């Protein structure tokens, strides 16, 4: 299901490094990793994206016709692009110009030979790239011991509904919860968490294939007021098992690690309402029980007593959390942690 774009305006920014760079992907390939999925429910996020199919500075932008639901669109013109009509059926545009809206992601609605129409509002002439969405079939290369038509992957949609998908056990295919509708192309957005329900402990291979690239730069992830927002950091898993050398190393802006400190997650700099909006961690497996609630204020992370500074509490790389926006929609900007800028 589409992700609703929150009302953000993309302004022109410094473009000297990437202006007019019409190219295929220069995004580094890292391959794949494995989730050690416990029995019961566990919450994860995919740390990889697809390659850049196009990157350049927009020639011009203009408002497009609103979507049937009233959502505004923008037409980005790219002189001389030469695309085939409707060449991007499962793609999105990401703003990569430096600035406050770097990392904003917008679904592609349609395109012509020289224009791309996206869901959302853009102004200025930003530098952007086009990527194919990560899909269920693209993300999950090996489902391990997941039981076909029983174990599942569930995502929360932007309207707070749930979509559950089930492996068929053949060809890496997926179906919706009617056990009939094909779901291979169901989208998993960058930073969107998903819940795996597994009958037994297993190891699932993610990444590889088309979803095997390291995303550079920050990622903006919308969190919706009054909804369940499972989100997570878009960065590759560099350690997945306790025996891995980096498993107990804290990830920072300059050091790759198996864990990331809450203060480095981006929640202290994303405009969350102090001591109101919360971030909840979970125990993995079983009933996915809460393992701690945290709040932000003044650049610090606090425990739910509103007094204990918890900046150095760590989150396993690859885990998803719930960010609750109580009074207004928010946008959390997850910084790039690995590889280092």
C-alpha positions as CSV (number, residue, x, y, z in Angstrom):
1,X,0.0,0.0,0.0
2,X,1.2,3.5,-0.8
3,X,2.9,5.6,1.9
4,X,1.2,8.9,2.5
5,X,3.6,11.7,2.0
6,X,3.5,14.3,4.8
7,X,3.4,17.9,3.7
8,X,7.1,18.8,3.2
9,X,8.5,21.3,0.7
10,X,11.8,20.4,-1.0
11,X,13.9,23.6,-1.4
12,X,16.8,24.1,-3.8
13,X,20.1,23.4,-2.1
14,X,23.8,23.1,-2.8
15,X,24.1,20.8,-5.9
16,X,27.8,21.1,-6.8
17,X,28.7,17.5,-6.1
18,X,26.0,15.7,-8.0
19,X,24.4,18.2,-10.4
20,X,23.6,16.9,-13.8
21,X,25.0,13.4,-13.0
22,X,22.8,11.3,-15.3
23,X,24.0,7.8,-14.5
24,X,23.1,4.3,-13.5
25,X,23.9,3.3,-10.0
26,X,27.1,4.2,-8.2
27,X,25.5,2.9,-5.0
28,X,27.9,0.3,-3.4
29,X,26.8,-3.3,-3.5
30,X,27.1,-5.1,-0.2
31,X,25.2,-8.3,-0.9
32,X,23.0,-9.9,1.7
33,X,22.7,-10.7,5.4
34,X,20.9,-13.1,7.6
35,X,18.2,-12.5,10.4
36,X,18.4,-14.9,13.3
37,X,14.6,-15.0,13.7
38,X,13.3,-16.4,17.0
39,X,10.0,-18.3,17.4
40,X,7.1,-16.1,17.8
41,X,7.0,-12.4,16.7
42,X,10.0,-10.3,16.0
43,X,10.3,-6.8,14.4
44,X,12.9,-6.0,11.8
45,X,13.8,-3.5,9.1
46,X,15.6,-4.1,5.8
47,X,19.0,-2.3,5.7
48,X,19.4,-2.5,1.9
49,X,17.8,-0.7,-1.1
50,X,17.8,-1.3,-4.9
51,X,20.3,0.4,-7.2
52,X,19.9,4.0,-8.5
53,X,18.3,3.7,-11.9
54,X,18.7,7.4,-12.5
55,X,20.3,10.4,-10.8
56,X,20.4,14.1,-11.8
57,X,19.4,17.6,-10.9
58,X,15.8,18.4,-12.0
59,X,15.6,20.8,-14.9
60,X,12.3,22.2,-13.5
61,X,9.4,21.2,-11.3
62,X,5.7,22.1,-11.4
63,X,2.5,21.1,-9.6
64,X,0.7,18.1,-11.0
65,X,-2.9,17.1,-10.8
66,X,-4.0,15.9,-7.3
67,X,-4.5,12.2,-6.7
68,X,-8.1,11.0,-6.3
69,X,-7.6,11.1,-2.5
70,X,-6.6,14.8,-2.7
71,X,-2.9,14.2,-2.3
72,X,-0.9,16.8,-4.3
73,X,1.6,15.6,-6.9
74,X,4.6,17.2,-8.5
75,X,5.9,16.9,-12.1
76,X,9.7,16.8,-12.3
77,X,11.1,17.6,-15.8
78,X,14.4,16.1,-16.9
79,X,15.4,17.5,-20.2
80,X,16.7,14.8,-22.6
81,X,16.0,11.9,-20.3
82,X,14.4,9.7,-23.0
83,X,12.6,7.4,-20.7
84,X,9.9,5.0,-22.0
85,X,6.4,6.0,-21.0
86,X,5.5,4.6,-17.6
87,X,8.9,3.1,-17.2
88,X,8.8,3.3,-13.4
89,X,5.8,1.3,-12.2
90,X,7.3,0.2,-8.8
91,X,9.7,3.1,-8.3
92,X,10.2,6.1,-6.1
93,X,12.1,9.4,-6.2
94,X,14.5,10.2,-3.3
95,X,15.7,13.8,-2.8
96,X,19.5,13.7,-2.4
97,X,20.3,17.4,-2.3
98,X,21.9,18.4,1.0
99,X,19.5,20.2,3.3
100,X,16.5,19.7,5.5
101,X,14.7,17.5,3.1
102,X,17.5,15.2,2.0
103,X,16.3,11.7,2.2
104,X,12.6,12.4,1.4
105,X,11.0,9.6,-0.5
106,X,8.0,9.9,-2.9
107,X,6.2,7.3,-4.9
108,X,6.4,7.7,-8.7
109,X,2.8,8.0,-10.1
110,X,3.7,8.0,-13.8
111,X,6.3,9.3,-16.2
112,X,6.8,10.4,-19.8
113,X,10.0,10.5,-21.8
114,X,11.1,13.6,-19.9
115,X,9.0,13.9,-16.8
116,X,8.4,12.0,-13.6
117,X,5.2,12.7,-11.6
118,X,5.5,11.9,-7.9
119,X,3.2,11.8,-5.0
120,X,4.0,14.9,-2.8
121,X,5.1,18.5,-3.2
122,X,8.5,19.6,-4.5
123,X,9.9,23.1,-5.2
124,X,13.2,24.3,-6.5
125,X,15.3,22.1,-8.7
126,X,16.7,19.5,-6.3
127,X,19.0,16.7,-7.2
128,X,17.2,13.4,-7.0
129,X,17.5,9.7,-7.8
130,X,15.0,7.1,-8.9
131,X,15.1,3.6,-7.4
132,X,12.8,0.6,-7.7
133,X,11.0,-0.2,-4.4
134,X,12.1,-3.1,-2.4
135,X,9.4,-5.7,-2.6
136,X,8.6,-8.9,-0.6
137,X,10.1,-11.1,-3.2
138,X,13.1,-8.9,-3.6
139,X,13.9,-8.6,0.1
140,X,13.4,-12.2,1.3
141,X,15.8,-14.3,-0.7
142,X,15.6,-17.3,1.6
143,X,12.7,-17.8,4.1
144,X,14.5,-20.4,6.2
145,X,12.1,-22.6,8.1
146,X,9.1,-20.4,7.8
147,X,6.0,-22.6,7.3
148,X,4.2,-21.9,4.0
149,X,0.7,-20.4,4.4
150,X,1.2,-20.2,8.2
151,X,4.1,-18.1,9.2
152,X,3.9,-14.5,7.9
153,X,5.4,-11.1,7.4
154,X,3.2,-8.1,8.5
155,X,3.5,-4.4,7.8
156,X,1.5,-1.5,9.2
157,X,0.2,0.7,6.4
158,X,-0.1,4.5,6.4
159,X,-3.8,4.3,7.3
160,X,-3.0,2.1,10.3
161,X,-4.3,-1.1,8.7
162,X,-2.3,-4.3,8.7
163,X,-1.2,-6.2,5.7
164,X,0.0,-9.8,6.3
165,X,1.8,-11.9,3.7
166,X,2.5,-15.6,3.6
167,X,5.2,-17.5,1.8
168,X,3.9,-20.2,-0.5
169,X,7.0,-22.3,-0.2
170,X,7.6,-22.4,-4.0
171,X,9.8,-20.1,-6.0
172,X,10.1,-17.5,-3.2
173,X,6.6,-16.4,-3.9
174,X,4.2,-14.6,-1.5
175,X,0.4,-14.3,-1.2
176,X,-1.9,-12.0,0.7
177,X,-3.9,-13.1,3.7
178,X,-6.6,-14.6,1.4
179,X,-3.9,-17.2,0.5
180,X,-4.6,-16.5,-3.2
181,X,-3.7,-13.0,-4.2
182,X,-0.1,-12.7,-5.4
183,X,1.9,-10.4,-3.2
184,X,5.4,-10.6,-4.6
185,X,5.4,-6.9,-5.5
186,X,4.1,-5.7,-2.2
187,X,6.3,-2.7,-1.2
188,X,8.5,-2.4,1.9
189,X,9.5,1.2,2.1
190,X,13.0,2.4,3.3
191,X,12.8,2.5,7.0
192,X,9.5,0.7,7.2
193,X,9.6,-2.1,9.9
194,X,8.0,-5.4,9.5
195,X,6.9,-8.2,11.9
196,X,7.9,-11.8,11.2
197,X,5.8,-14.4,12.8
198,X,7.7,-17.7,12.9
199,X,6.7,-21.1,14.2
200,X,10.2,-22.0,15.3
201,X,13.7,-20.4,15.4
202,X,15.1,-20.0,12.0
203,X,17.6,-18.0,9.9
204,X,16.2,-15.9,7.0
205,X,18.4,-14.4,4.3
206,X,17.5,-10.9,3.2
207,X,19.1,-8.8,0.6
208,X,21.0,-10.2,-2.4
209,X,19.6,-9.9,-5.9
210,X,18.1,-6.5,-6.6
211,X,17.9,-5.5,-3.0
212,X,21.6,-5.5,-2.2
213,X,22.8,-1.9,-2.2
214,X,23.9,0.4,0.6
215,X,21.8,3.6,0.8
216,X,23.9,6.7,1.3
217,X,22.7,9.8,3.0
218,X,19.9,10.2,5.5
219,X,16.4,8.6,5.2
220,X,13.2,10.5,6.1
221,X,10.5,8.2,7.4
222,X,7.0,9.5,8.2
223,X,5.4,8.6,11.5
224,X,1.6,9.1,11.8
225,X,-0.3,10.6,14.7
226,X,-2.2,8.0,16.7
227,X,-0.9,5.1,14.6
228,X,1.4,2.1,15.1
229,X,4.6,3.1,13.3
230,X,7.1,0.3,13.1
231,X,10.3,1.9,11.8
232,X,14.0,1.2,11.8
233,X,17.4,2.4,10.7
234,X,18.3,1.9,7.1
235,X,21.8,0.6,7.4
236,X,23.3,-2.9,6.6
237,X,23.6,-5.5,9.3
238,X,27.3,-5.9,9.9
239,X,26.9,-8.5,12.7
240,X,23.9,-10.8,13.1
241,X,25.0,-13.5,15.5
242,X,26.6,-13.2,19.0
243,X,29.7,-15.0,17.6
244,X,30.2,-12.3,15.0
245,X,33.2,-10.0,15.9
246,X,31.2,-6.8,15.8
247,X,28.1,-8.0,17.5
248,X,28.8,-6.1,20.8
249,X,30.3,-3.0,19.1
250,X,28.3,0.2,19.3
251,X,27.5,1.7,15.9
252,X,28.4,5.4,15.5
253,X,28.7,7.8,12.7
254,X,32.2,6.6,12.0
255,X,32.3,3.0,13.3
256,X,30.2,0.2,11.9
257,X,28.8,-2.0,14.6
258,X,26.3,-4.6,15.6
259,X,24.4,-2.2,17.8
260,X,23.4,1.5,17.6
261,X,22.9,3.9,20.5
262,X,19.5,5.5,20.8
263,X,21.0,9.0,20.8
264,X,22.5,8.2,17.3
265,X,19.3,7.0,15.9
266,X,18.0,10.4,14.8
267,X,15.1,10.7,17.3
268,X,16.7,13.6,19.2
269,X,16.9,15.8,16.1
270,X,13.7,14.9,14.3
271,X,11.3,17.3,16.0
272,X,9.6,14.7,18.2
273,X,7.5,16.4,21.0
274,X,9.6,16.3,24.2
275,X,8.4,13.9,26.8
276,X,5.2,13.2,24.7
277,X,6.2,11.3,21.6
278,X,7.8,8.0,22.5
279,X,10.1,5.3,21.1
280,X,9.4,1.7,22.2
281,X,11.9,-1.1,22.1
282,X,10.7,-4.8,22.1
283,X,11.9,-8.2,23.1
284,X,12.3,-10.3,20.0
285,X,10.3,-13.6,19.9
286,X,7.3,-14.7,21.8
287,X,4.6,-12.0,22.0
288,X,6.9,-9.2,21.0
289,X,6.6,-7.6,24.4
290,X,7.7,-4.0,25.1
291,X,11.2,-3.8,26.5
292,X,11.3,-0.1,27.4
293,X,9.8,3.2,26.4
294,X,12.0,6.3,25.8
295,X,11.4,10.0,25.3
296,X,13.6,12.9,23.9
297,X,14.2,16.4,25.2
298,X,17.1,18.8,24.7
299,X,19.2,16.5,22.6
300,X,19.0,13.6,25.1
301,X,17.1,10.4,25.3
302,X,15.3,9.7,28.6
303,X,13.8,6.6,30.2
304,X,10.1,6.6,31.0
305,X,10.7,8.1,34.4
306,X,11.5,11.3,32.5
307,X,14.7,11.6,34.5
308,X,17.2,8.9,33.6
309,X,19.3,9.8,30.7
310,X,19.4,6.8,28.3
311,X,21.5,8.1,25.4
312,X,23.7,5.0,25.5
313,X,21.0,2.4,25.5
314,X,21.7,0.3,22.4
315,X,19.4,-1.2,19.8
316,X,20.5,-4.2,17.9
317,X,21.2,-3.3,14.3
318,X,18.3,-4.5,12.1
319,X,15.7,-4.3,14.8
320,X,12.5,-2.2,14.3
321,X,11.0,0.0,17.0
322,X,7.7,1.8,17.4
323,X,7.7,5.6,17.3
324,X,4.4,7.1,18.6
325,X,3.5,10.6,17.5
326,X,0.8,11.7,19.9
327,X,-0.4,15.1,18.7
328,X,0.8,15.5,15.1
329,X,2.3,13.6,12.2
330,X,6.1,13.7,12.3
331,X,9.1,12.9,10.1
332,X,12.0,11.0,11.6
333,X,15.3,11.5,9.8
334,X,17.5,8.5,10.3
335,X,21.1,9.5,9.7
336,X,23.6,7.6,7.6
337,X,25.7,5.5,10.0
338,X,27.4,3.0,7.8
339,X,29.4,3.3,5.7
340,X,30.7,6.6,7.2
341,X,30.3,9.8,5.3
